[in-house]
Amino acid sequence: MKRIVSLTIAFAVLIITIFSPFFTEKVSAVAKFTSPIDYSKAENWLYDGAYPENEVDVFIVAPTVDTQSQYNSTITAGYKKIFRNAMNQQQAIYAKTCRIYAPYYRQASINVYALTDAAEREAALSNAYVDVSAAFKYYIEHKNNGRPLILAGFSQGADMCYRILEEYYGGDGERAVSLRDNLIAVYAIGWYMTEDMISKYPQIVPAKGETDTGVVVSYDCEDGTVTDSMFMPVGSKGISINPLNWKTDSTKADKSLNKGSVTQDSKTGAITSVEVGKYGAYIDPNRGCLVVTGINTQEYPPVLSIFPEGCLHLYDNFLFFVNLQENVQKRTDAFLQKKVLDNAA
């Protein structure tokens, strides 16, 4: 039996039964959202300070879970269920270290990424960000209370994290300076970071090592045969860090550095198996993506037709789960230690 992450199996079933008709459907212009969800209502938060015993916070934005909507999701009981199942898996990376805050939002559906019209695609993503921005603003003003913060998101969630950095963390305003001073790190995994982005928005600072703070941890996985993808188009180059050796060059990290690839229950997020030392990785010097070594891609198919063969996007977190989980704690410890030293100076 193929060793495919439980989430992906469930996702594949949804794709087979629901997804394909939307690729051929004639679409209309995306209606612009004029107001966000009301985040003063508890019902609009999936996690609202879960694990309150932890000293720092994480604001997590969910990946794409909607396979049905034409453009943006509607917040229904069914949507909340699949949203919750996906996020139960995502939050496990941060639960040992952080209080968790995660808003429901009217995300762009998976069908948006199949659109050939870039303006329509961006309109749907901008709609999603209307909610995410409002949720983050409400969180900062009413929930954070000055605690150190991690921003986190996978795939569409990572895209939304970059947009938060662009809107809230730049410039010399009092709020932006305070937010930057209180930022442990951003885990924006499964979405590209480029030189153009960091040139335009200098508050987007790529991670350079294992414990630097105020930085962005970013990578997306491939098998080394991909030449073009929606995450890194041909001719482009991403900025990544290797979660096994925490280097940004093409130094190969042996599989012995991999502290655990996991499978998780698709509903509860509980880890059902951990395999230590299974896969190595290095950063492709041309594409900037993270190439996973020793992997059988038959066991990790792309699942969606919008992903090319050899794209391991759906498994970005699971392949290096324990390393990521430990790194969240290490960066947090480094941040808190620095705060103590700064306050003592």
C-alpha positions as CSV (number, residue, x, y, z in Angstrom):
1,M,0.0,0.0,0.0
2,K,1.4,3.4,-0.9
3,R,2.5,5.5,2.0
4,I,0.5,8.6,1.3
5,V,-0.3,11.1,4.0
6,S,-3.8,10.6,5.4
7,L,-4.8,14.2,4.5
8,T,-3.8,13.6,0.9
9,I,-5.8,10.5,0.6
10,A,-8.9,12.3,1.8
11,F,-8.0,15.2,-0.5
12,A,-7.7,12.9,-3.5
13,V,-11.1,11.5,-2.9
14,L,-12.6,14.9,-2.9
15,I,-10.7,15.8,-6.1
16,I,-11.9,12.8,-7.9
17,T,-15.6,13.2,-7.0
18,I,-15.9,16.9,-7.0
19,F,-13.1,18.8,-8.6
20,S,-12.9,18.1,-12.3
21,P,-16.1,19.7,-13.6
22,F,-14.9,23.2,-12.6
23,F,-11.9,23.1,-15.0
24,T,-14.2,23.3,-18.0
25,E,-16.9,25.5,-16.6
26,K,-17.2,29.0,-18.1
27,V,-16.5,31.5,-15.4
28,S,-17.6,35.1,-14.8
29,A,-15.9,38.0,-13.3
30,V,-15.0,37.7,-9.6
31,A,-17.2,39.9,-7.4
32,K,-15.1,42.0,-5.1
33,F,-15.7,41.6,-1.3
34,T,-16.7,44.9,0.2
35,S,-16.4,43.9,3.8
36,P,-14.8,41.2,5.9
37,I,-16.1,38.6,8.3
38,D,-16.8,39.9,11.8
39,Y,-13.9,38.6,13.8
40,S,-15.3,39.9,17.1
41,K,-17.5,36.8,16.9
42,A,-16.0,33.6,18.4
43,E,-17.7,31.5,15.7
44,N,-15.3,33.0,13.1
45,W,-12.2,31.6,14.9
46,L,-11.2,27.9,14.6
47,Y,-8.5,28.3,17.2
48,D,-8.9,31.2,19.6
49,G,-5.9,30.9,22.0
50,A,-5.6,27.1,22.1
51,Y,-2.8,25.9,24.4
52,P,-3.0,29.0,26.7
53,E,-0.1,27.6,28.8
54,N,2.4,28.6,26.1
55,E,4.3,31.9,26.3
56,V,4.1,33.0,22.7
57,D,1.5,33.1,19.9
58,V,1.1,31.8,16.4
59,F,-1.3,33.2,13.9
60,I,-1.9,30.5,11.4
61,V,-3.6,30.9,8.0
62,A,-5.1,27.7,6.5
63,P,-4.1,26.2,3.2
64,T,-6.5,25.6,0.4
65,V,-9.2,23.1,1.4
66,D,-12.1,24.2,-0.7
67,T,-12.5,22.1,-3.8
68,Q,-16.0,23.0,-4.7
69,S,-16.5,26.8,-4.9
70,Q,-15.9,28.5,-8.2
71,Y,-14.0,31.4,-6.7
72,N,-14.2,32.0,-2.9
73,S,-15.6,29.9,-0.1
74,T,-18.8,30.4,1.8
75,I,-18.6,29.8,5.5
76,T,-20.8,26.8,6.0
77,A,-20.8,23.9,8.4
78,G,-19.4,21.6,5.7
79,Y,-16.6,24.1,4.9
80,K,-15.8,24.5,8.5
81,K,-15.4,20.7,8.9
82,I,-12.9,20.2,6.1
83,F,-11.1,23.4,7.2
84,R,-10.9,22.1,10.8
85,N,-9.6,18.7,9.6
86,A,-6.8,20.3,7.6
87,M,-5.9,22.7,10.3
88,N,-5.8,20.1,13.0
89,Q,-2.8,18.7,11.1
90,Q,-1.1,22.1,10.5
91,Q,-1.4,23.3,14.1
92,A,0.5,20.2,15.5
93,I,3.8,21.8,14.3
94,Y,3.2,24.7,16.7
95,A,1.2,23.3,19.6
96,K,4.2,22.5,21.8
97,T,5.4,26.0,21.7
98,C,2.6,28.5,20.9
99,R,-0.9,29.6,21.8
100,I,-2.7,29.1,18.5
101,Y,-5.0,31.6,16.7
102,A,-6.5,30.6,13.4
103,P,-9.4,32.4,11.7
104,Y,-11.9,30.9,9.3
105,Y,-11.8,32.9,6.1
106,R,-13.4,32.9,2.6
107,Q,-10.4,31.4,0.9
108,A,-9.8,31.1,-2.8
109,S,-10.9,27.6,-3.9
110,I,-8.5,25.2,-5.6
111,N,-10.3,25.9,-8.9
112,V,-9.0,29.5,-8.8
113,Y,-5.5,28.2,-9.4
114,A,-6.6,26.6,-12.7
115,L,-7.8,29.9,-14.1
116,T,-5.8,31.1,-17.1
117,D,-6.8,34.7,-16.4
118,A,-4.3,36.1,-13.9
119,A,-6.5,39.0,-13.0
120,E,-9.4,36.8,-12.0
121,R,-7.1,34.6,-10.0
122,E,-5.6,37.6,-8.1
123,A,-9.1,39.0,-7.5
124,A,-10.2,35.8,-5.7
125,L,-7.0,35.8,-3.7
126,S,-7.4,39.4,-2.8
127,N,-10.9,38.6,-1.6
128,A,-9.4,35.9,0.7
129,Y,-7.0,38.5,2.0
130,V,-9.8,40.9,2.9
131,D,-10.8,38.4,5.6
132,V,-7.2,37.4,6.6
133,S,-6.2,41.1,7.0
134,A,-9.3,41.8,9.1
135,A,-8.6,38.8,11.3
136,F,-5.0,39.7,11.8
137,K,-5.9,43.3,12.7
138,Y,-8.5,42.1,15.2
139,Y,-6.0,39.6,16.7
140,I,-3.3,42.2,17.2
141,E,-5.7,44.7,18.7
142,H,-7.7,42.4,21.0
143,K,-5.9,39.1,21.5
144,N,-2.1,39.4,21.3
145,N,-1.5,41.6,24.3
146,G,2.1,42.1,23.5
147,R,3.2,38.5,23.3
148,P,5.9,37.4,20.8
149,L,4.4,36.2,17.6
150,I,4.9,33.6,14.9
151,L,3.1,33.9,11.6
152,A,2.5,30.6,9.8
153,G,0.8,29.3,6.7
154,F,1.1,26.6,4.2
155,S,0.4,27.1,0.4
156,Q,-2.4,29.7,0.1
157,G,-1.9,30.3,3.8
158,A,1.8,31.1,3.1
159,D,0.7,33.5,0.4
160,M,-1.5,35.3,2.9
161,C,1.4,35.5,5.4
162,Y,3.4,37.4,2.8
163,R,0.5,39.8,2.3
164,I,0.3,40.4,6.0
165,L,4.0,41.2,6.0
166,E,3.5,43.6,3.1
167,E,0.6,45.4,4.7
168,Y,1.5,45.5,8.4
169,Y,5.2,45.1,8.9
170,G,6.8,47.8,6.6
171,G,7.8,51.4,7.2
172,D,8.6,53.4,10.3
173,G,5.2,53.7,11.9
174,E,4.8,52.8,15.5
175,R,2.7,49.7,14.8
176,A,5.0,48.3,12.1
177,V,8.1,48.8,14.3
178,S,6.4,47.1,17.3
179,L,5.2,44.2,15.1
180,R,8.7,43.7,13.7
181,D,10.3,43.9,17.2
182,N,7.8,41.2,18.4
183,L,8.2,38.8,15.4
184,I,9.8,35.5,16.2
185,A,9.6,34.2,12.6
186,V,7.3,33.5,9.7
187,Y,6.9,29.9,8.5
188,A,5.6,30.5,4.9
189,I,6.0,27.0,3.5
190,G,4.8,25.9,0.1
191,W,4.8,29.3,-1.5
192,Y,7.6,31.1,-3.4
193,M,9.8,33.9,-2.0
194,T,11.8,35.8,-4.7
195,E,14.4,38.5,-4.9
196,D,11.8,40.9,-6.4
197,M,9.6,40.4,-3.3
198,I,12.3,41.2,-0.8
199,S,13.5,44.1,-2.9
200,K,10.0,45.6,-3.0
201,Y,9.2,44.7,0.7
202,P,12.4,44.8,2.8
203,Q,10.4,43.6,5.8
204,I,10.4,40.2,4.1
205,V,13.8,38.9,5.4
206,P,14.8,35.4,4.3
207,A,16.0,33.1,7.1
208,K,19.8,32.4,6.9
209,G,20.2,29.8,9.7
210,E,18.6,27.7,12.3
211,T,17.9,30.3,15.0
212,D,17.8,33.8,13.4
213,T,14.6,35.7,14.2
214,G,12.3,38.1,12.5
215,V,12.9,36.1,9.3
216,V,10.9,34.0,6.8
217,V,11.3,30.2,6.6
218,S,10.3,29.2,3.1
219,Y,10.6,26.2,0.8
220,D,8.6,24.0,-1.6
221,C,9.5,20.4,-2.4
222,E,10.2,18.7,-5.7
223,D,12.0,15.5,-6.8
224,G,14.6,17.2,-9.0
225,T,12.9,16.6,-12.4
226,V,10.4,19.6,-12.4
227,T,11.2,22.5,-14.7
228,D,8.0,24.5,-14.4
229,S,5.3,24.8,-11.8
230,M,2.7,27.3,-10.4
231,F,4.9,27.8,-7.4
232,M,8.1,28.4,-9.4
233,P,7.6,29.1,-13.1
234,V,10.3,28.2,-15.6
235,G,13.0,30.8,-15.6
236,S,12.3,31.9,-12.0
237,K,14.2,31.2,-8.9
238,G,12.9,31.0,-5.3
239,I,14.7,31.7,-2.1
240,S,14.6,28.7,0.2
241,I,16.1,27.3,3.4
242,N,16.8,23.6,3.9
243,P,14.9,22.4,7.0
244,L,17.4,19.6,7.6
245,N,20.7,21.6,7.7
246,W,19.3,25.1,7.8
247,K,21.5,26.2,5.0
248,T,20.5,28.4,2.0
249,D,23.0,27.1,-0.5
250,S,23.0,23.7,-2.3
251,T,24.8,21.8,0.4
252,K,23.2,18.3,0.5
253,A,21.6,17.3,3.8
254,D,21.9,13.6,4.4
255,K,18.7,11.7,5.4
256,S,20.3,11.0,8.8
257,L,19.5,14.7,9.6
258,N,15.8,14.1,9.1
259,K,14.3,13.7,12.6
260,G,11.0,12.5,11.4
261,S,8.6,12.3,8.4
262,V,5.1,11.7,9.7
263,T,1.6,10.6,8.8
264,Q,-1.3,12.1,10.6
265,D,-4.9,11.3,11.2
266,S,-6.9,13.3,8.7
267,K,-9.5,14.4,11.3
268,T,-7.7,14.8,14.6
269,G,-4.2,15.7,13.4
270,A,-2.8,13.1,15.7
271,I,0.5,11.6,14.5
272,T,0.0,8.0,13.6
273,S,3.6,7.2,12.5
274,V,7.1,8.7,12.5
275,E,9.9,7.5,10.2
276,V,13.3,8.9,11.2
277,G,16.0,9.3,8.6
278,K,13.9,8.6,5.6
279,Y,14.6,11.5,3.2
280,G,17.5,13.9,2.6
281,A,17.2,17.2,0.8
282,Y,19.2,20.0,-1.0
283,I,18.3,23.3,-2.6
284,D,18.2,23.2,-6.4
285,P,20.9,25.8,-7.5
286,N,18.8,26.9,-10.5
287,R,15.2,26.8,-9.4
288,G,15.7,27.5,-5.7
289,C,13.2,24.7,-4.7
290,L,13.9,22.0,-2.2
291,V,14.8,18.7,-3.8
292,V,14.0,15.7,-1.7
293,T,16.4,12.8,-2.1
294,G,15.7,9.1,-1.8
295,I,12.0,9.5,-2.4
296,N,9.8,7.3,-4.5
297,T,7.4,9.7,-6.1
298,Q,5.0,6.8,-6.9
299,E,4.3,6.9,-3.2
300,Y,3.8,10.7,-3.2
301,P,1.9,11.6,-6.3
302,P,1.0,15.2,-7.2
303,V,-2.7,14.3,-6.9
304,L,-3.9,17.5,-8.6
305,S,-3.6,18.1,-12.4
306,I,-2.4,21.6,-11.7
307,F,0.8,20.1,-10.2
308,P,3.4,18.5,-12.5
309,E,4.8,15.1,-12.0
310,G,7.6,15.3,-9.4
311,C,5.9,18.1,-7.5
312,L,5.8,17.2,-3.8
313,H,3.9,20.3,-2.7
314,L,1.2,18.5,-0.7
315,Y,3.9,16.9,1.5
316,D,6.1,19.9,2.3
317,N,5.3,19.8,6.0
318,F,4.9,16.1,6.5
319,L,8.3,15.1,5.0
320,F,10.2,17.3,7.5
321,F,7.7,17.6,10.3
322,V,9.8,16.9,13.4
323,N,12.6,19.2,12.2
324,L,10.1,22.0,11.7
325,Q,8.5,21.3,15.1
326,E,11.8,21.5,16.8
327,N,12.9,24.6,14.9
328,V,9.8,26.5,16.0
329,Q,10.9,25.9,19.6
330,K,14.6,26.8,18.9
331,R,13.7,30.1,17.2
332,T,11.3,30.9,20.0
333,D,14.0,30.2,22.6
334,A,16.5,32.3,20.7
335,F,14.0,35.2,20.5
336,L,13.2,35.1,24.2
337,Q,16.8,34.9,25.2
338,K,17.6,37.9,23.0
339,K,14.7,39.8,24.7
340,V,16.2,39.1,28.1
341,L,19.6,40.3,27.1
342,D,18.2,43.4,25.4
343,N,16.2,44.2,28.5
344,A,19.2,43.7,30.7
345,A,21.4,46.0,28.6
